Amino acid sequence: MTDDLLDGPGDGVGRVLGTADATPLTFWTAVAPGSYLQLDDVVVTRRELPDREPVTIAGVVTQVRARHEGAQFDSDVFAIADGTLPAQVQEAAEITTTRVDPEFYVPPTPGAVVHRAEGDARARALHFDRMERRIPMGMGRDGVPVYLNADFLDGTRGAHVSISGISGVATKTSFATFLLYSVFRSGVLGGDAVNAKALIFNVKGEDLLFLDHPNTRLDDATRAGYAKLGLDAGAFPDVRVYAPPRVGDSSGTPDVSSRLTGVDSFYWTLSEFCADRLLPYVFADADDERQQYTMVVHSVAAHLARYAQPADGGVSIDGVRLGSYADLVDHVVGQLNDDETRSEWAGSAVGLGTVNAFARRLIGSKKDLARLIRGDLATRRPHSINTAESAQVTVVDLHNLPDRAQRFVVGVTLKSEFERKEKAGTAKPLLFVVLDELNKYAPREGSSPIKEVLLDIAERGRSLGVILVGAQQTASEVERRIVTNSAVRVVGRLDPAEASRPEYGFLPPAQRQRALLAKPGTMFVNQPDIPVPLCLEFPFPAWATRVSEAGRAPSETLRSITQAADPFAVVGSGTSDDDIPF
């Protein structure tokens, strides 16, 4: 009923202004003496109609102003302060309508009382009452929980999240991990939460390697904040961490320094590299696709897939055994430099200059990819990143890898995960992919194998249960189709030049200005259900974000998958005596 929107606790904080135009979508409110309204407050008023039930109009404060009434010149402010010139201070607030009930769009009447919406009235004004499944995202400016409609995250009615903001200040990754924690722990997924997975790429430091460790800096106030959101304050209970092998280490020890247990090495064998046609991901820069040698890339990849045979960890091509990535590169370059075999490998219509350009780039990849593409490690040893066989949260550490190697890992991993979901043919269980620096992997200009995979996820992932949570400093530099397909858009602190770009047109002018000042932990969230982006603060992480905060992890996460497969394997030089099974 219409009356319900005005039910519950609430104060008359002002009246609809009569000196400014009031429309069904925006109007101004004069704030009553002794009261106040701040940005993001939720208010509600009623319009009486002669021939039908009253219309209730609810909205969010998007601008606030104060002025002297009775002053004519700028200098009058001094006389008014001295008491020699009579004047009155009047505050007014701009209200942007969020809900009209019933949907009869008429402007509010000047002079109508405006109430602060609280309790159920606030929930109805922000459409929370229409959300069958609500994901807590944080606290609003009024200290009351703010929710995300799960239908626009899990693919029911929409999918994907785009998070933008300045690096190191906007806390993009922190918000992404909190959102995952809320999805997994709030109960919105029901029985599907047990099988739902998350794949997180860690590209900066080792901050995301301790998601399963409780945060020792957590205080009672933060725990109370989690409880207010309906969440228990704790670490992620089921986490697996993957890291690349150390450079020059023939045993494949994970290249991490702070976390010494529960970490697995990931790599690809030479046989997998050839059979799965992974060569294009060596040339994963967006600029590469505009070069003519991409024809050579695909021709060589096809030749490797056809003729490379597994041989004691390495591969054999035309009777030549190759035991390392460097050997493979040298062999390919040698065949391309040979006049007799060049056309067989590169194609007959490709010029020598194009072949040489390909060869130079391939030779340049040896240093970056030698530790990831191996012929010297056991093929039966677990080494693949496969979320279906991993924990609920899989963290892939990339921060020690050079840029080319990072691109290779991201591209190949996303390709294999998306293909696995395609073969399954069902959306359940859901897979959430968290990827920072999205503007590097899917830039607006050019094309690359990684960009094509990410576009596939953005456009078809919803139907396959693959949800992209992408973060970037500049949404204006990310492929438009990826941003457009994101049902939920989140903005932290922005650079002034970036804030003026049309990609942030969904932010009201006042919120664009506020985004330049936002402190860490403050985010503006736009979702299809609510016409105005909501400002919120999400709580301090309940899981460790660095080794200095890390409490003791659950014992089941301390063993790596390699140790689980082989109880006598000891992975990592820092394994304690308790972890050695004898």
N, C-alpha and C positions, 0 to 999 in steps of 0.2 A: 504494500500500500504506500501511497505517497507520504502519508503522515509519518511513516517509519523513519524516513531520513532525518526528521527533526527530533526523534525520540532519543532518550538517553541523556547523559550529562552534557552540558554545553552552555557557554555563556554568550549573551548578546554582546558582541565586540564592536558593533558599529552598525551603520545603515548604508544602503546603496546610495552612492553619490548622485546628486541631481545636476551637478555642473559639468559632468562629463558624460558622453554618450554611453548608454548601457545597451548591450546587444545580447542575444542569446548565448554567444560564445565568449565574450569578455565584458567585464564591467568593473567599475571602481567602487570601493567601499571607504567611507569616512570612518576612521577609527574613533570610538567613543573615548572621552576623557578618562584617564586612569587605566585604559586598556592598551593593548598593543597587538600587532600582527607582524610576524616575520616571514621571510621568504620560505616557501614550502609548507606553510600552515594550510590546513584543510578547513574550508568554511562551507556553510550551507545557508540558503535563504529560500523564501517561498513567494510565489506569485499567485495572487487570488484572481480567479477568472469568473465572470458573471454566469456562464452557462454550463460549466463543467467543473470537475474536481480541481483543486489547486495543483500547481506545478511546482515541484521542488527542484531547485538549481544548486548543484554542488560544484565546487571548484578548488583550485590550488592557488595560493598567493605566488605570483610570478614577478611582482615588483612592489616596492614600498617607497613612499616619499613623505617628506615633512616640509612644511613651509609656514612662513608668517602670513597670516591674513590681516590686512590692514596696512602692510608696508608697500611703498611705491618705489622707493629707490634702494639700491644695494646698501647704501650707507645707513639706511633706517635701522638696520640690525643693531647698530651701536646704541641708538636712542632707545630702542625697545629694551635692550639689555639694561640700560640705565633707569628704565621706568618712566622716561619722559615722553614716550610715544606709545599709546595703547595699541596692542596687537595681540593676536591669539595664535598659538602654535597649533597647527592641524596636520595630522598624519592621514594618509590615504593609501590604500593598497589596491593593486590591480589583481583581479581574479580571472583566471583562465578556467573556463567551464570544463569539468571532467564528466559530469553525468546530469542528465535531465530526466526526471521521472514524474509522470509519464512523458514519453517523448513528444512533447508539444512545445516546439521551439519559439518561445516568446521571451522578450527581455525582462529582467526583474524590474519591479517598480521602484523609482527613486524614493528613498525614505524607508524602504522595507528593511526590517531588522535582519542583520547578518549574524549567524551563530558560528562559534568555533565547533567544528565537527569532532566528536570524540566517540570512542567505543564503537558500537555497531554503526553509528552514523558515519564515522570516518571510513570504516570498512566498505560500506556501500558507496560512499563518494569515490573511492579509489577502485571500485569494482572487485574488491577482494571477495565479496560475498558470492560472486559469480564464478569464482575459481574453484572447481571441484577438487583440484590438487594444487596446493600452494607450497612453493619452495621458499623458505625464509632466506632473505638476502642480506639482512642487516637491519639497523635501526634508522628510522626517519629522524628528521630534525626535532620532532616532538618526543623522541625516546620510545616510540612504539614501533613494533616490527613492520617491515616492508616485505612484500612477497612478490615472487615471480610465478606466473602461470606455467605449470609444468607442461601443459599442452603445447606451448610454444618453444619448448626445449627438447622434448623427447621425440618429436616428429609427428605427434598426433595431429596438430594443426600448423606446425612450423618447427623449425630447428635452427641450430647454429647460433653462436655468440661471437660478436666482434667487440674487442676491448681495445681502446685507444688511450694513449697518454704518454707523457714524457718518461723516458727511461729512468729508473731509480727513484722517481717521485710519485708516479701514478699508481704504484703497487699493483700492476696489471696481473702478474703471475700470482701474487698473494690472493687477489680476488678470485682468480680462476680456480685455485686450489680450494678456497673456502666454498665456492659454489659447488664444486665436486663433493666436498665433505657434506654439505647440506643436502645434496641430491641423494647421496648414499645413506645418510643417517637420519633423514627426516621422515622416512616412511612413505614418501610420495610415489615411489616405484613399486610399492607393495612387495609381492613375492619375487618380482623381477630384479630387485636390488641385489639379491644374492649372486646372481649370474652376470650382472652388469659390470663392464670393465672400463678402465681408464688408461690411456696411453699418454704419458707426459714426456716431452722432450726437454731436457735440462740443458740450456745453452749458456748460462752465466754462473760461474762459480759452482759450489757444491751445495747450494742452499736447499735444493729439492731432494737431497739424498737421505733426509732424516724424517720423512713424512710419517714413519711408523714409530718415531720416538716422541714421547710426551715432552711438552715444553716446560722446562723447570722454572721459567719466569712467569708462568700463569698464576694470577692472583685470584682472590675470592670475587672481586668485582667483575673480572672477565668471565669467571665461571657463571656468575649470576646473569651476565649478559647472554651467554649461550643458553642458559635455562629459559630466559625470557623468549628466546627464539624457538624454544622447544627442542633444543639440541643438548646432548651431553658433550662437555668439553673434554676432548681426548684426541689421541693421534689416530691416523688411519690404521686399522687393524691388520690389513693384509696388503703388503707392499713387496715388490721385487725390484731390485736395482740392477741395471745392466751398464757396463762401462766398456770402452774399447781396450784392447790389450796394450800393455806398455810398449813403447818403442824399443826394438831390439831385444825384447824378452821372448825367448823361444818357448817358454812354458805357457804363455798366454795369460799372465797375471793381470787382473783388472787395473787400469790406470786411474786409481783414486788415492787420495792421501788422507782424508779425514775419516771416511767410513771404511773399516777394515774387515767387516763380517757381513754376510748376506749379500755379497755383490758377485755377479756373474759377468764373465767376458762375453762379448758378442763379436762375431766375425762371420765372414762368408768363405767357404772353401773355393778353390779355383774351379772345381767341377760345378758348383752351384753358380758361380759367376758366369761361366760359359753357357751352361744349360738353360739358365733362367734369363739369358740375354740382358744382363745388368750393365753392359758397356755404356748405353746411352746416359746412365746416371752419373758416369764419370764426367760427362760433358753437360752438367746440369745448370750452368749459368744461363739466364734468360737470353743473353747476347749470343750464346752459342748457336741457338736454333736459327739465327739469321745468317749464319755462315754456310757456305756451300759444302763444307766438309761433313755436315750432318748426314749427307748421303753415304759417305764413307763409314761413318759410325754404324749405321744400320746394316750396311753390307758386311762389315767385319763381324758385328754381333751375330748375324745369321750364319756366317761361316764358322765361327767358334761353336755355336750351338749344334751345328751339323757334324763337325769333325772332331771336336775335343772329346776324348775318352778318359774316364777316371783312371788314375794310376797311382796307387799308394799315397793317397792324400793330395797329389797333384793331378795334372792332366797330361795326356799324350796326344800330340797332334802330328799326323804324318810320321809316326814312329819316333818323334822327338819328345822326351819327357821333360816337363816343365814343373819345377817345384816351388816357385814363388811368383808373386805378381810381377816382380822385376823381370823374371825369366820370360813370362808371358808377353810383357810389353816389348822386350827386346826381340822376341820371336816374331811378333806381329809386324814390328817396324822393319825387321829384316826381310820379311816376305813382301812388304810394300815397296821396299827399295830394289827388289829383284825384278828386272824387266819381265822375266818369264812368269812370275807368280802374281805380279801386281794386279792385273785385270781380274784374276780369279778371286782375290780378296776384296778389292775395292770397286770392281765393276769396270767395264770397258769404256764407259763414256765419261770417266772422271779424269781431269787433267792432273799433271804431275804437281803443279803448285797446290792444288787442293789436297792431294795426298800428303804432301809435305807439311801443310798446315795442320792436318789431323795428327800426323806423327809427332810434331813438336808438342802439341797439347797432351798427347798420350804419354810421351816421355816425361813431361812435367808433372804428371800425376803419380809417378812412382814413389816419390818421397811421401806424399800425403796419404796414399791408400795402401802402402805396403803392409801396414800392421792390421788392416781390416780384411784384406783378401789373401787367404793363407793356403799354403800347400804343405805346411810343416806341423800342423796340429791335428789331433785325432778327429776324424770325421764323425765318429759315433758319439763323441762328447757333446753334451748340450751346448749349443752356441747360437741358436737362432732366437730372434725376438718374435715371440708368438703369444699374443695376449690370451688366446684361447687356452693355452697350457700354462699360463703364468698366474700371478696373483690378481686380486681385484684392481690394484693400481700398479702399473708397470712404469718405472722411471728409466728413461734412456739418457744416460749422461753423455753430452757432446762437448762439454766446455773445454776439454783438453785437445780437441781435434781442430785442425786448420779448416778454413772455410770450405774448401772443395770437399773434404772428407765429411763435414757436417751435412752438406747438401746430398752427398751420396747416401748417407745413413738415413736421412729423413725421406728422401725419395724412394729408396728401395723398401724401407719399412712400411711406409704408407701404401705403396703399391701392393705388397704382399698381404697386408691387413685388409685392404679394400677388396682384393681378389678373393680372399677367404670368405668375406661377408657375401660377396656376389655368389659364390658357389653354394653357400648355406641357403640363400634365397629367402631368408626371413629377417625381419627387423630386430627380433629378440634373440639373444640378449643385446642390449645397447652397448655401443663402444664410443666413449668420449675421447676425442683426440685434442690434447692441449699443445698448441704450437706457438711459441713466441717468435718475434721478428718475422711476422707473416709477410711484411713488405719485401723481405729478402727472398723468400721462397715463391711468392706469387706476386711479382711486381706488376704494375699497371701496363707497362710496355713490354713487348717481346713475348716469347713463349719458351717453355722448357718442359722436360718430362715431369718435374716436380709440380710445376704450375698446372699441367694437364690433370695430374692426379688430384690436386686440391680443388680444381674446378669440378671434377667428377664428384668429389665428396660434397661440395657445396650444392650441386644441382641434383644429384641422385642419392646422396648419402642419407637423406631423410627417410626414404623408402627402404633403405637397407639397414637402418639403425646405426649409422655412423654419424656422430654429432661433432662438428668442428667447433672448438673453442679457441679462436685465433686472437692473438694479441700483437699489437704493433704500435710504434711511436706515431706513425702517420697513416691514417686510414686513406688519405688522399693519394697515397702511392701504392695502394693495394688494388689488385684486379677488381674492377667494379662489380662483376657478377658475383664474386665471393662476398663482398660487403652487402650487396643488395639482397642476397639470399639469406642473410643473417636476420632471423626474426627478432633477436635481442641485441641491442647495441648499448655498450657501456663506455662511458668516458670518464677518465680521471683528469689529472691536471694536464693542460694542453699548452703548447707553445703558441704565442700570440698569432704568428703567421698561419699556423695550422688551424687554429680556431676559426679563422675567417673563411675557410674553404667550404664549398657547398656540401661536402659529405657530412657536415655537422648542422645542416639546416633543420634537423629535428629538434635542436636545442632552442628554446626561447632566447631572445637577446640577453636577458639578465643572466641566464645560465651559461651562456657563452662567456660572458665576462667573469663569472664566478669560477669557471673552469681554469682560468688563468691563475687563480689564487688558491685552488683546492689543496688542502693538506693531504698527506698520505692517509689512505683509508677512506677518503671521501670519494664517492662515485655517483655519477648520474646515469640512471638506467632507463632506457626507453624500451617498452614492450607494446605489442599491438593492442592489448586490452585497454591501455590507459593512454589518453591523448596527450598527457603532459609527462615528460621524463621525471622520475622521482629521484630526489637526492637522498643518499643514505650513507651510513658509516658501518662498515663490517668489522666484526670484532678481531682482536689480536689473535694470531694463529694459536690453536691449542696444541699443535705439533711443532717440533723443533724446526727452525729455519736455518740453523747453523750448528756446528758441532758444540759450540760453547753453551747452547741452550738444551742440548739433547739429554733427556733422561734415559732410563733403561728401556730398550725395545722389547716387545714380546718375544719370548724364546723361539717361537716358530718362524720368525722372520730372520733370525740370525744365521741360519744355514742357507747357503746358496743352492740353486737348483742342481748344480754340479755335485755338491756334497750329498744332496738327496738321492741322486742317481747312483753315486758311488760313495758309500759311507767312509771310505778310507782316503777320499780326496780332501786335501786342505787347500782352499783357495785364498790367496792373499797372504802377505807376509805377516800381517798383524793378527792372525787367528790366535785366540787365547787357548790355554790348556784345556779349558772346559769344552771347547769345540772339537777337540781331537778325540775320536771315539776309542781311545785305548789309554 
